[in-house]
Amino acid sequence: MNKKALQVVEICSSLEPGGPISIETIRTKAESYLHSNPERGGAKYLQQVIQFADLTRAAIDQNNAAGAAFGATRMMQAAWKAELSEGRMMIDIGVKLYRRAEAVNLARAAVAKQERAEWKEAAIRIRSIPGNEKMSKCDIALLIDRQRWNTIRRHI
């Protein structure tokens, strides 16, 4: 086998920082993804990955460096397109989940704002009682709610 052809293919097939992976690994992964759900968004690109992996392997076996480089590049492009076509769906799901969480957080924030306002009013009422003017925030918070006094203390 032409050493230069193999080096070109190894460079083109390096998907992860961990180093180059084999054409067979890329082909096997594409087959398993395709087999798990043939109707998935990137199915046509996964089929192209398999097709170009076979083309690349044949070019390497024939010592055809240009063919191997072409096949490996096209294989990687097809793998990238498969990821992108399914990535859009994942992004949409993430956005939907984020929006739901944001709505829940806004509702919680409104409740917390109301609660803090009630604590401040209660603290003002307690301080307005003669003799309580010099009470500490901790003492006032303990009078408002003995279990949540530390949180209340920070907001009054």
C-alpha positions as CSV (number, residue, x, y, z in Angstrom):
1,M,0.0,0.0,0.0
2,N,1.2,3.5,-0.8
3,K,2.3,5.1,2.5
4,K,1.4,8.6,1.2
5,A,-2.2,7.4,0.4
6,L,-2.6,6.0,3.9
7,Q,-1.3,9.2,5.5
8,V,-3.7,11.3,3.5
9,V,-6.6,9.1,4.5
10,E,-5.5,9.1,8.2
11,I,-5.4,12.9,8.2
12,C,-8.8,13.2,6.5
13,S,-10.4,10.6,8.9
14,S,-9.3,12.2,12.1
15,L,-12.6,13.0,13.7
16,E,-11.5,13.5,17.3
17,P,-8.5,15.0,19.1
18,G,-7.6,11.5,20.2
19,G,-6.0,10.8,16.9
20,P,-6.9,9.2,13.6
21,I,-9.6,6.6,13.4
22,S,-9.9,4.0,10.7
23,I,-12.1,4.0,7.6
24,E,-13.7,0.8,8.9
25,T,-14.6,2.5,12.2
26,I,-16.3,5.4,10.4
27,R,-18.1,2.9,8.1
28,T,-19.2,0.7,11.0
29,K,-20.6,3.7,12.9
30,A,-22.5,4.9,9.9
31,E,-24.0,1.5,9.4
32,S,-25.0,1.2,13.0
33,Y,-26.6,4.6,13.0
34,L,-28.4,3.8,9.8
35,H,-29.5,0.4,11.0
36,S,-30.9,1.8,14.3
37,N,-33.2,4.2,12.4
38,P,-33.3,4.0,8.6
39,E,-35.8,6.9,8.5
40,R,-33.5,9.4,10.4
41,G,-32.8,12.8,9.0
42,G,-29.3,12.1,7.9
43,A,-29.9,8.6,6.4
44,K,-29.0,9.6,2.9
45,Y,-25.7,11.1,4.1
46,L,-25.0,8.0,6.2
47,Q,-25.4,5.9,3.0
48,Q,-22.9,8.2,1.3
49,V,-20.5,7.7,4.2
50,I,-20.7,3.9,3.6
51,Q,-20.3,4.4,-0.2
52,F,-17.3,6.7,0.1
53,A,-15.7,4.5,2.8
54,D,-15.8,1.6,0.3
55,L,-14.4,3.8,-2.5
56,T,-11.6,5.0,-0.2
57,R,-10.7,1.4,0.9
58,A,-10.6,0.4,-2.8
59,A,-8.4,3.3,-3.7
60,I,-5.9,2.5,-0.9
61,D,-5.8,-1.1,-2.0
62,Q,-5.0,0.1,-5.6
63,N,-2.3,2.5,-4.3
64,N,-4.3,5.4,-5.6
65,A,-3.4,8.4,-3.4
66,A,-5.6,10.9,-5.2
67,G,-8.6,8.5,-5.2
68,A,-8.1,7.8,-1.5
69,A,-7.8,11.5,-0.6
70,F,-11.0,12.2,-2.7
71,G,-12.9,9.3,-1.1
72,A,-11.8,10.2,2.4
73,T,-12.7,13.8,2.0
74,R,-16.2,13.0,0.5
75,M,-16.7,10.4,3.3
76,M,-16.0,13.1,6.0
77,Q,-18.2,15.6,4.2
78,A,-21.1,13.1,4.2
79,A,-20.5,12.4,7.9
80,W,-20.5,16.1,8.6
81,K,-23.7,16.6,6.7
82,A,-25.4,13.7,8.5
83,E,-24.4,15.3,11.9
84,L,-25.7,18.7,10.7
85,S,-29.0,17.3,9.4
86,E,-29.7,15.6,12.8
87,G,-28.1,18.4,14.8
88,R,-30.9,20.8,13.7
89,M,-33.4,18.5,15.4
90,M,-31.3,18.4,18.5
91,I,-31.0,22.2,18.6
92,D,-34.7,22.6,18.2
93,I,-35.3,20.2,21.1
94,G,-32.8,22.1,23.2
95,V,-34.5,25.4,22.4
96,K,-37.9,24.0,23.3
97,L,-36.6,22.6,26.6
98,Y,-34.9,25.9,27.3
99,R,-38.1,27.9,26.7
100,R,-40.0,25.6,29.0
101,A,-37.4,26.0,31.7
102,E,-37.3,29.8,31.2
103,A,-41.1,29.9,31.7
104,V,-40.9,28.0,34.9
105,N,-38.0,30.2,36.1
106,L,-40.0,33.3,35.3
107,A,-43.0,32.0,37.3
108,R,-40.7,31.1,40.2
109,A,-39.1,34.6,40.1
110,A,-42.5,36.2,40.3
111,V,-43.4,34.1,43.3
112,A,-40.1,34.9,45.0
113,K,-40.5,38.6,44.3
114,Q,-43.9,38.6,46.0
115,E,-42.5,36.6,48.9
116,R,-39.6,39.0,49.4
117,A,-42.0,42.0,49.4
118,E,-44.1,40.3,52.1
119,W,-40.9,39.6,54.2
120,K,-39.9,43.3,53.9
121,E,-43.4,44.4,54.9
122,A,-43.4,42.0,57.9
123,A,-39.9,43.3,58.9
124,I,-41.2,46.9,58.7
125,R,-44.2,46.0,60.9
126,I,-42.0,44.2,63.5
127,R,-39.5,47.2,63.6
128,S,-42.4,49.6,64.0
129,I,-43.4,48.0,67.4
130,P,-41.9,50.1,70.2
131,G,-38.8,48.4,71.6
132,N,-38.0,46.5,68.4
133,E,-36.3,49.4,66.5
134,K,-32.8,48.0,67.3
135,M,-33.6,44.3,66.5
136,S,-31.1,42.7,64.2
137,K,-32.0,41.3,60.9
138,C,-31.4,37.8,62.2
139,D,-33.9,38.3,65.0
140,I,-36.5,39.8,62.8
141,A,-36.0,36.9,60.2
142,L,-36.4,34.4,63.0
143,L,-39.8,36.0,64.0
144,I,-41.0,35.9,60.3
145,D,-40.1,32.2,59.7
146,R,-37.9,30.1,61.9
147,Q,-37.0,27.6,59.1
148,R,-36.1,30.1,56.4
149,W,-34.7,32.8,58.6
150,N,-31.3,32.8,56.9
151,T,-32.8,33.4,53.4
152,I,-35.2,36.1,54.8
153,R,-32.3,37.8,56.6
154,R,-30.6,38.5,53.3
155,H,-33.7,40.0,51.7
156,I,-35.0,42.3,54.4
